[in-house]
């Protein structure tokens, strides 16, 4: 098996693992009343969801040709990132 196929298989497995974590934690949250514990578990669930999305994006980058951003969209994304960066610096 080529190293690229090994990487793709790894990414696919990680997506499954992260989604299982999300499902498991969301199921557990149904029976947990402690707000602190719920908050921590919800945060972990959201992190795993984020990880699954990032792995999926990496998989798509490695396996498909992506459409380029239009100049207008690119400009608006840059402005958004600048405003977020400025907001964080002002904290």
PETA-V197137 format. One record per residue. N is the residue number from 1. NEAR is the number of other ideal C-beta (glycine too) atoms within 12 Angstrom. Layout:
n	near
N	NEAR
N	NEAR
This chain:
n	near
1	9
2	8
3	10
4	13
5	13
6	13
7	19
8	23
9	19
10	19
11	26
12	22
13	17
14	23
15	26
16	20
17	18
18	27
19	23
20	19
21	24
22	27
23	18
24	17
25	27
26	21
27	14
28	20
29	23
30	13
31	12
32	18
33	11
34	13
35	11
36	11
37	16
38	19
39	15
40	17
41	26
42	22
43	17
44	22
45	27
46	20
47	18
48	27
49	23
50	18
51	24
52	27
53	19
54	18
55	27
56	23
57	17
58	21
59	24
60	18
61	15
62	21
63	17
64	12
65	8
66	12
67	8
68	8
69	12
70	10
71	10
72	10
73	13
74	13
75	13
76	14
77	15
78	15
79	14
80	14
81	14
82	14
83	14
84	14
85	13
86	12
87	11
88	10
89	9
90	8
91	7
